[in-house]
């Protein structure tokens, strides 16, 4: 704890430095699983990348005291030593505790426990004026609930206490075939009523073909053992597709080691890794997947995604709509985009307690308020190369979700106009909380999550270099090769390169 105290003292001093000058800052974590383009500048950063330790696991109380930059795989490894596991574990091993808390993250247990931030019971946060505060469900509650899903706009979270649950060795996973979204919703509802169900998600491969996966933890293997984290293992979605073909009257059942289940979508990044094979005109088979396995894990793929600029060419959206709207929404996606597979997951925003507020810093206005229980749709696929068309496609999707009284998770690209964004969310309450906690000099949530399309267009209009680079990078396969080169070369993919004169000065020292 002494090292932790020393680290936050430095971070608090840095925060006061910006506060005294009323200058905005951004937090540098060292990695990200957001697809938003990085807007970081070295002279406007507070570096928290060293806060990456699990400080305590209390086996009796079933809690973990964790710094924010601990990734999911390290957290799970630490808790499993005590035969415990977090109730909600995001499916990518590189997603951090702080990222899940600040960025609206959920997974296949979120139908029961809510989004990840609902499993946090206490936090330490450095407010923008440099004050170190603590908050919990019973102390400083306004700050506690406002900090969740605040995207780092209310302060710097430096320590979190998480609930844990008993862990078992395996997840016994059943694959239930469905032939429509209506059947998928009914299956979700039936499985949620089963008190033994601990994990539920689904995949739609078309309008008329899908699978719902339901799991429960167990210490014995009563079915075929299947793994998903090794290079020789199948990608999870492909195995799920095979299993619904094999299913007759009863679902196919597999026993999966717990860690393999929790990170089952890491290899291939769900299924988006297929697009890399298509881009480089590479055969997609067991041999090539094995040979290129290093490049097909999410940590590497996010690095390449940011450096190649592909995030501006692929639709990467997670949205949630009410159960009653799910069938019509899938029809809309089919007619408008035709992306398959599509990921499904029932989510509960409030967590286990219905009395828990789930708006955080972003309270939805009454006319836009979404229900507590919804179905998440993961919509990921190649979009138009025409930037204007690409933006319009994303905005149409956002409008449809709003029309259905759903909710869009803001970790991804956000194309709302400022007026439309604040028409959905309560800006008065948002601004009052930021003023109360001395955060008005920082970017607000809209500033943090928006894609500034107008600024992009202006940069291209005003700079012939930017215009030329846009043309050059559109030539196949230059941007893709640069993404691969960046991965092989390592280094940081969030911070911009320092200018040449600064690098020369460093060399002289």
C-alpha positions as CSV (number, residue, x, y, z in Angstrom):
1,X,0.0,0.0,0.0
2,X,2.9,2.4,0.6
3,X,3.9,2.2,-3.1
4,X,0.2,2.9,-4.0
5,X,0.1,5.9,-1.6
6,X,3.3,7.3,-3.2
7,X,1.9,6.9,-6.7
8,X,-1.4,8.7,-5.9
9,X,0.5,11.5,-4.2
10,X,2.3,12.2,-7.5
11,X,-0.9,11.9,-9.5
12,X,-2.8,14.2,-7.2
13,X,-0.1,16.8,-7.5
14,X,-0.3,16.6,-11.3
15,X,-4.0,17.0,-11.1
16,X,-3.6,20.1,-9.0
17,X,-1.1,21.5,-11.5
18,X,-3.8,21.4,-14.2
19,X,-6.6,22.6,-11.9
20,X,-4.7,25.7,-10.8
21,X,-4.3,26.6,-14.5
22,X,-7.8,25.5,-15.3
23,X,-6.3,23.4,-18.1
24,X,-8.0,20.1,-19.3
25,X,-6.1,16.9,-19.1
26,X,-6.6,13.3,-20.2
27,X,-5.7,10.1,-18.4
28,X,-3.1,7.8,-19.9
29,X,-3.6,4.2,-18.9
30,X,-1.1,2.6,-21.3
31,X,-3.7,0.7,-23.3
32,X,-7.3,0.8,-24.4
33,X,-10.1,-1.5,-25.7
34,X,-12.1,1.5,-27.0
35,X,-12.3,2.0,-30.7
36,X,-12.5,5.8,-30.4
37,X,-9.5,7.6,-32.0
38,X,-7.0,8.7,-29.4
39,X,-7.0,12.5,-28.7
40,X,-4.1,12.4,-26.3
41,X,-1.3,15.0,-26.2
42,X,1.8,14.4,-24.2
43,X,1.6,17.8,-22.5
44,X,-2.0,17.3,-21.4
45,X,-1.6,13.8,-19.8
46,X,-1.7,12.4,-16.3
47,X,0.0,9.0,-16.5
48,X,-1.7,6.3,-14.4
49,X,-0.2,3.4,-16.2
50,X,1.7,2.2,-13.2
51,X,-1.5,1.5,-11.2
52,X,-1.7,-2.1,-12.3
53,X,-1.6,-4.2,-9.2
54,X,-4.0,-6.4,-7.3
55,X,-3.4,-5.3,-3.8
56,X,-5.6,-7.6,-1.8
57,X,-7.9,-10.6,-2.1
58,X,-10.0,-11.2,0.9
59,X,-11.2,-14.8,0.6
60,X,-13.5,-14.6,3.6
61,X,-15.3,-11.3,2.6
62,X,-15.1,-12.3,-1.1
63,X,-13.7,-9.0,-2.2
64,X,-10.7,-7.8,-4.2
65,X,-8.8,-4.5,-3.8
66,X,-7.5,-3.6,-7.2
67,X,-5.8,-0.7,-9.0
68,X,-7.6,0.5,-12.2
69,X,-5.1,-0.7,-14.8
70,X,-5.3,-4.4,-13.8
71,X,-6.4,-6.3,-16.9
72,X,-9.1,-9.0,-16.8
73,X,-6.7,-11.9,-17.3
74,X,-4.4,-10.8,-14.4
75,X,-7.4,-10.2,-12.2
76,X,-8.9,-13.6,-12.9
77,X,-5.5,-15.3,-12.3
78,X,-5.2,-13.6,-8.9
79,X,-8.8,-14.4,-7.7
80,X,-8.7,-18.0,-8.9
81,X,-5.8,-18.6,-6.5
82,X,-8.4,-18.1,-3.8
83,X,-11.1,-20.1,-5.7
84,X,-13.0,-16.9,-6.4
85,X,-13.9,-15.0,-9.6
86,X,-15.5,-11.6,-10.4
87,X,-19.2,-11.9,-11.1
88,X,-18.8,-10.0,-14.4
89,X,-15.6,-10.6,-16.4
90,X,-15.4,-8.8,-19.7
91,X,-14.6,-11.1,-22.6
92,X,-11.3,-9.6,-23.7
93,X,-8.3,-10.2,-21.4
94,X,-6.8,-6.8,-21.9
95,X,-9.9,-4.8,-20.7
96,X,-9.0,-3.2,-17.4
97,X,-10.9,-2.9,-14.1
98,X,-10.9,0.9,-14.5
99,X,-12.0,0.7,-18.1
100,X,-14.9,-1.5,-17.2
101,X,-15.9,0.7,-14.4
102,X,-15.7,4.0,-16.4
103,X,-16.9,2.7,-19.7
104,X,-20.1,0.7,-19.5
105,X,-18.9,-2.9,-19.8
106,X,-20.9,-6.0,-19.5
107,X,-20.8,-9.7,-20.4
108,X,-22.8,-12.9,-20.3
109,X,-23.4,-12.7,-16.6
110,X,-24.8,-9.2,-16.8
111,X,-28.4,-10.5,-17.0
112,X,-28.0,-11.2,-13.3
113,X,-25.3,-8.9,-11.9
114,X,-25.6,-5.9,-14.3
115,X,-22.8,-4.0,-16.0
116,X,-19.3,-4.4,-14.5
117,X,-19.5,-1.2,-12.5
118,X,-22.4,-2.7,-10.5
119,X,-19.9,-5.2,-8.9
120,X,-17.8,-2.4,-7.5
121,X,-18.6,-1.6,-3.9
122,X,-16.0,1.1,-3.0
123,X,-13.5,3.3,-4.8
124,X,-10.7,5.8,-4.3
125,X,-10.7,8.7,-6.7
126,X,-8.6,11.8,-7.2
127,X,-10.9,14.7,-7.9
128,X,-9.8,17.3,-10.5
129,X,-8.6,19.7,-7.9
130,X,-6.2,17.1,-6.5
131,X,-8.3,16.1,-3.5
132,X,-8.2,12.3,-2.8
133,X,-11.7,11.1,-1.9
134,X,-13.3,7.7,-1.2
135,X,-16.8,6.7,-2.0
136,X,-19.1,3.6,-1.7
137,X,-22.7,2.5,-1.7
138,X,-23.1,3.9,1.8
139,X,-20.5,6.8,1.9
140,X,-20.3,9.7,-0.5
141,X,-22.9,7.9,-2.6
142,X,-23.5,10.7,-5.1
143,X,-19.8,10.6,-6.1
144,X,-19.8,6.8,-6.1
145,X,-22.6,6.5,-8.6
146,X,-21.6,9.5,-10.7
147,X,-18.1,8.1,-11.2
148,X,-19.4,4.9,-12.8
149,X,-19.6,5.2,-16.6
150,X,-18.2,8.7,-16.4
151,X,-15.4,8.0,-18.9
152,X,-12.8,9.7,-16.7
153,X,-14.5,13.1,-16.8
154,X,-15.1,13.4,-13.1
155,X,-11.7,12.5,-11.8
156,X,-9.1,9.8,-11.7
157,X,-10.1,6.5,-10.2
158,X,-7.1,5.0,-8.4
159,X,-8.4,2.0,-6.4
160,X,-11.5,-0.1,-6.5
161,X,-13.0,-2.8,-4.3
162,X,-14.9,-5.5,-6.2
163,X,-17.3,-8.2,-5.1
164,X,-16.2,-11.8,-5.9
165,X,-18.1,-15.1,-6.1
166,X,-17.1,-18.7,-5.7
167,X,-15.3,-20.1,-8.7
168,X,-15.4,-23.7,-10.0
169,X,-13.2,-25.4,-12.5
170,X,-15.4,-25.6,-15.5
171,X,-18.4,-24.0,-17.2
172,X,-20.9,-26.5,-18.5
173,X,-22.2,-24.8,-21.6
174,X,-25.3,-25.8,-23.6
175,X,-25.8,-24.6,-27.2
176,X,-29.5,-24.1,-27.9
177,X,-30.4,-23.7,-31.6
178,X,-33.0,-20.9,-32.5
179,X,-34.6,-20.1,-35.8
180,X,-35.7,-16.5,-35.2
181,X,-35.1,-13.5,-33.0
182,X,-38.5,-14.2,-31.4
183,X,-37.4,-17.7,-30.4
184,X,-34.1,-16.3,-29.1
185,X,-35.9,-13.8,-26.9
186,X,-38.2,-16.5,-25.5
187,X,-35.1,-18.7,-24.9
188,X,-33.4,-15.9,-23.0
189,X,-36.5,-15.3,-20.8
190,X,-36.8,-19.1,-20.0
191,X,-33.1,-19.5,-19.2
192,X,-33.0,-16.4,-17.0
193,X,-35.8,-17.9,-14.9
194,X,-33.6,-20.9,-14.2
195,X,-31.7,-20.1,-10.9
196,X,-28.9,-22.4,-11.9
197,X,-28.1,-20.4,-15.1
198,X,-25.0,-18.2,-14.5
199,X,-24.0,-17.2,-18.0
200,X,-26.1,-16.4,-21.1
201,X,-25.3,-15.0,-24.5
202,X,-26.2,-15.7,-28.1
203,X,-25.1,-15.4,-31.7
204,X,-27.4,-14.8,-34.7
205,X,-25.8,-16.1,-38.0
206,X,-28.8,-15.0,-40.1
207,X,-32.4,-14.0,-39.6
208,X,-33.4,-17.6,-39.3
209,X,-30.4,-19.3,-37.7
210,X,-28.8,-18.6,-34.3
211,X,-27.7,-20.1,-31.0
212,X,-28.3,-19.3,-27.4
213,X,-25.5,-20.4,-25.0
214,X,-26.3,-21.0,-21.4
215,X,-23.7,-22.0,-18.8
216,X,-23.3,-22.9,-15.2
217,X,-20.1,-23.5,-13.2
218,X,-19.2,-27.0,-12.1
219,X,-16.2,-28.9,-10.7
220,X,-16.8,-32.1,-12.7
221,X,-16.9,-32.7,-16.4
222,X,-20.1,-34.5,-17.5
223,X,-19.6,-33.8,-21.1
224,X,-16.9,-33.4,-23.8
225,X,-14.0,-31.2,-22.7
226,X,-13.4,-28.3,-25.1
227,X,-10.8,-25.5,-24.9
228,X,-10.7,-22.1,-26.7
229,X,-7.5,-20.2,-25.7
230,X,-4.8,-22.3,-27.4
231,X,-3.6,-21.7,-31.0
232,X,-4.8,-25.2,-32.0
233,X,-8.3,-24.7,-30.6
234,X,-11.3,-23.6,-32.7
235,X,-12.5,-20.0,-32.6
236,X,-15.6,-20.0,-30.3
237,X,-18.1,-18.7,-32.8
238,X,-17.2,-21.4,-35.3
239,X,-17.6,-24.1,-32.8
240,X,-20.9,-22.7,-31.7
241,X,-22.1,-22.8,-35.4
242,X,-21.0,-26.4,-35.7
243,X,-22.8,-27.3,-32.4
244,X,-26.2,-26.1,-33.6
245,X,-25.8,-28.3,-36.7
246,X,-25.0,-31.3,-34.5
247,X,-27.9,-30.6,-32.1
248,X,-31.1,-32.7,-32.5
249,X,-33.8,-32.5,-29.9
250,X,-31.4,-31.8,-27.1
251,X,-28.7,-29.0,-27.1
252,X,-25.0,-29.9,-27.5
253,X,-23.2,-29.6,-24.1
254,X,-19.5,-28.9,-23.6
255,X,-17.4,-28.6,-20.4
256,X,-15.0,-25.6,-20.8
257,X,-12.3,-24.7,-18.4
258,X,-13.5,-21.5,-16.6
259,X,-10.7,-19.2,-18.0
260,X,-11.2,-20.6,-21.5
261,X,-14.9,-19.7,-21.2
262,X,-14.4,-16.2,-19.8
263,X,-12.0,-15.3,-22.6
264,X,-13.6,-17.5,-25.3
265,X,-13.9,-14.5,-27.7
266,X,-10.3,-13.3,-27.4
267,X,-9.0,-15.3,-30.4
268,X,-10.5,-13.7,-33.5
269,X,-12.0,-10.8,-31.5
270,X,-15.4,-12.5,-31.6
271,X,-15.3,-13.0,-35.4
272,X,-13.9,-9.7,-36.7
273,X,-10.5,-11.4,-37.3
274,X,-12.0,-12.9,-40.4
275,X,-12.0,-9.4,-42.0
276,X,-8.2,-9.3,-41.6
277,X,-7.9,-12.6,-43.6
278,X,-10.2,-11.1,-46.3
279,X,-8.3,-7.9,-46.5
280,X,-5.0,-9.6,-47.1
281,X,-6.6,-12.2,-49.4
282,X,-5.4,-15.0,-47.1
283,X,-7.1,-18.4,-46.9
284,X,-9.2,-18.8,-43.8
285,X,-8.7,-22.4,-42.5
286,X,-7.4,-24.3,-39.5
287,X,-3.7,-24.1,-40.6
288,X,-3.7,-20.3,-41.3
289,X,-5.5,-19.6,-38.1
290,X,-2.9,-21.6,-36.2
291,X,0.0,-20.0,-38.1
292,X,-1.3,-16.4,-37.6
293,X,-2.6,-16.9,-34.1
294,X,-0.3,-14.3,-32.6
295,X,-2.0,-11.6,-34.6
296,X,-5.5,-12.8,-33.8
297,X,-5.7,-11.9,-30.1
298,X,-7.5,-8.8,-29.1
299,X,-4.5,-7.0,-27.6
300,X,-2.7,-7.2,-30.9
301,X,-5.8,-6.5,-33.0
302,X,-6.6,-3.3,-31.1
303,X,-3.0,-2.1,-31.6
304,X,-3.3,-2.8,-35.4
305,X,-6.8,-1.3,-35.5
306,X,-5.6,2.1,-34.0
307,X,-2.5,2.3,-36.1
308,X,-4.0,1.3,-39.4
309,X,-7.0,3.6,-39.2
310,X,-9.4,0.8,-39.8
311,X,-11.6,2.0,-37.0
312,X,-12.8,4.7,-39.4
313,X,-13.8,2.0,-42.0
314,X,-15.5,-0.6,-39.8
315,X,-18.8,-0.2,-37.9
316,X,-18.1,-1.2,-34.3
317,X,-21.1,-0.6,-32.2
318,X,-22.7,-2.1,-29.1
319,X,-26.3,-1.1,-28.5
320,X,-29.1,-2.4,-26.4
321,X,-32.9,-2.4,-27.0
322,X,-35.9,-3.5,-25.0
323,X,-36.9,-7.2,-25.3
324,X,-40.1,-6.2,-27.1
325,X,-38.1,-4.4,-29.8
326,X,-35.4,-7.1,-30.4
327,X,-37.1,-8.8,-33.4
328,X,-37.8,-5.6,-35.3
329,X,-34.3,-4.4,-34.6
330,X,-32.7,-7.5,-36.0
331,X,-34.9,-7.0,-39.2
332,X,-33.6,-3.4,-39.3
333,X,-30.0,-4.5,-39.1
334,X,-30.5,-7.2,-41.7
335,X,-32.1,-4.7,-44.2
336,X,-29.7,-1.9,-43.5
337,X,-26.3,-3.6,-43.1
338,X,-26.5,-7.3,-43.5
339,X,-23.7,-8.0,-40.9
340,X,-23.5,-11.4,-39.5
341,X,-22.8,-12.9,-37.1
342,X,-24.4,-10.6,-34.5
343,X,-23.7,-11.0,-30.8
344,X,-26.6,-11.0,-28.3
345,X,-26.5,-10.7,-24.5
346,X,-29.3,-10.0,-22.1
347,X,-28.2,-7.2,-19.7
348,X,-29.6,-5.6,-16.6
349,X,-28.5,-2.1,-16.0
350,X,-29.2,-1.8,-12.3
351,X,-27.5,-5.1,-11.2
352,X,-29.0,-7.3,-8.5
353,X,-30.5,-4.4,-6.6
354,X,-33.5,-2.7,-8.3
355,X,-33.0,0.3,-6.0
356,X,-29.5,1.0,-7.4
357,X,-29.5,4.0,-9.7
358,X,-27.9,3.2,-13.1
359,X,-27.7,6.5,-14.8
360,X,-24.5,7.7,-13.2
361,X,-23.2,11.0,-14.5
362,X,-25.3,10.5,-17.6
363,X,-29.0,10.3,-16.5
364,X,-31.3,9.7,-19.4
365,X,-34.1,12.2,-19.9
366,X,-37.6,10.7,-19.3
367,X,-38.6,10.6,-22.9
368,X,-35.4,8.7,-23.8
369,X,-35.2,6.4,-20.7
370,X,-34.5,2.8,-21.5
371,X,-35.8,-0.1,-19.4
372,X,-33.6,-1.9,-16.9
373,X,-33.6,-5.2,-18.8
374,X,-32.6,-5.1,-22.4
375,X,-30.8,-7.2,-25.1
376,X,-27.4,-6.1,-26.2
377,X,-26.6,-6.3,-29.9
378,X,-22.9,-6.4,-31.0
379,X,-22.9,-4.9,-34.6
380,X,-19.5,-5.2,-36.1
381,X,-18.6,-5.2,-39.8
382,X,-17.1,-3.5,-42.8
383,X,-18.8,-0.3,-43.8
384,X,-18.5,2.2,-46.7
385,X,-15.1,3.6,-47.7
386,X,-16.8,6.9,-48.3
387,X,-16.4,8.8,-45.1
388,X,-19.6,10.8,-45.4
389,X,-21.6,7.6,-46.1
390,X,-19.9,5.8,-43.2
391,X,-20.8,8.6,-40.8
392,X,-24.4,8.6,-42.0
393,X,-24.7,4.8,-41.6
394,X,-23.6,5.1,-37.9
395,X,-26.0,8.0,-37.3
396,X,-28.9,6.0,-38.7
397,X,-28.1,3.2,-36.3
398,X,-27.9,5.6,-33.4
399,X,-31.3,7.2,-34.4
400,X,-32.9,3.7,-34.6
401,X,-31.7,2.8,-31.1
402,X,-33.1,6.0,-29.7
403,X,-36.4,5.5,-31.5
404,X,-36.7,2.1,-29.8
405,X,-35.9,3.6,-26.4
406,X,-32.7,1.6,-26.3
407,X,-29.2,2.6,-25.3
408,X,-25.9,2.8,-27.1
409,X,-22.7,2.0,-25.2
410,X,-20.4,4.9,-25.6
411,X,-17.0,3.1,-25.7
412,X,-17.3,3.0,-29.4
413,X,-17.6,5.7,-32.1
414,X,-20.3,8.2,-31.2
415,X,-21.7,10.4,-34.0
416,X,-24.5,12.2,-32.3
417,X,-24.7,15.9,-32.8
418,X,-24.3,17.8,-29.5
419,X,-27.9,18.9,-29.6
420,X,-29.1,15.3,-30.1
421,X,-26.8,13.9,-27.5
422,X,-28.1,16.3,-24.8
423,X,-31.7,15.8,-25.9
424,X,-31.2,12.2,-24.7
425,X,-29.3,12.9,-21.5
426,X,-29.9,15.3,-18.6
427,X,-27.2,18.0,-19.1
428,X,-28.4,20.1,-16.2
429,X,-27.8,17.3,-13.7
430,X,-24.5,16.3,-15.5
431,X,-23.1,19.8,-15.3
432,X,-24.2,20.3,-11.7
433,X,-22.3,17.2,-10.7
434,X,-19.2,18.2,-12.6
435,X,-19.3,21.7,-10.9
436,X,-19.8,20.1,-7.5
437,X,-16.7,18.0,-7.9
438,X,-14.5,20.7,-9.5
439,X,-14.5,19.1,-13.0
440,X,-15.8,21.9,-15.2
441,X,-12.3,22.5,-16.8
442,X,-12.3,18.9,-18.0
443,X,-14.0,17.6,-21.2
444,X,-17.6,16.6,-20.5
445,X,-18.8,13.2,-21.5
446,X,-20.0,14.3,-24.9
447,X,-16.6,16.0,-25.6
448,X,-14.9,12.8,-24.5
449,X,-16.8,10.3,-26.6
450,X,-17.8,12.2,-29.8
451,X,-16.2,11.7,-33.2
452,X,-15.5,15.3,-34.3
453,X,-16.4,14.8,-38.0
454,X,-16.4,18.5,-38.7
455,X,-12.8,18.9,-37.4
456,X,-11.7,15.9,-39.5
457,X,-13.2,17.5,-42.6
458,X,-11.7,20.9,-41.8
459,X,-8.2,19.3,-41.4
460,X,-8.4,17.8,-44.8
461,X,-9.7,21.0,-46.4
462,X,-7.0,23.2,-44.8
463,X,-4.0,20.9,-45.2
464,X,-2.9,19.4,-48.5
465,X,-0.7,17.0,-46.5
466,X,-3.7,15.6,-44.7
467,X,-5.6,15.4,-48.0
468,X,-2.7,13.6,-49.6
469,X,-2.3,11.2,-46.7
470,X,-6.0,10.3,-46.8
471,X,-5.6,9.4,-50.5
472,X,-2.4,7.4,-49.9
473,X,-3.8,5.4,-47.0
474,X,-6.8,4.5,-49.0
475,X,-4.6,2.5,-51.4
476,X,-4.7,-1.2,-50.7
477,X,-2.9,-2.7,-48.7
478,X,-0.8,0.2,-47.3
479,X,-2.9,0.9,-44.2
480,X,-3.1,-2.8,-43.4
481,X,0.6,-3.3,-43.8
482,X,1.3,-0.3,-41.6
483,X,-0.9,-1.8,-38.9
484,X,1.0,-5.1,-39.0
485,X,4.4,-3.2,-39.0
486,X,3.3,-1.3,-35.9
487,X,2.4,-4.5,-34.1
488,X,5.7,-6.1,-35.0
489,X,7.6,-3.0,-34.0
490,X,5.8,-2.8,-30.6
491,X,5.7,0.6,-28.8
492,X,2.8,2.7,-27.8
493,X,-0.2,3.1,-30.0
494,X,-2.1,5.7,-27.9
495,X,0.4,8.5,-27.7
496,X,1.3,10.5,-30.8
497,X,5.0,10.4,-31.8
498,X,7.0,13.3,-30.4
499,X,8.1,15.8,-33.0
500,X,11.5,15.3,-34.6
501,X,13.1,18.2,-32.8
502,X,12.1,16.7,-29.4
503,X,13.5,13.3,-30.3
504,X,16.8,14.9,-31.4
505,X,17.0,16.7,-28.1
506,X,16.5,13.5,-26.2
507,X,19.3,11.8,-28.2
508,X,21.7,14.6,-27.2
509,X,21.1,14.1,-23.5
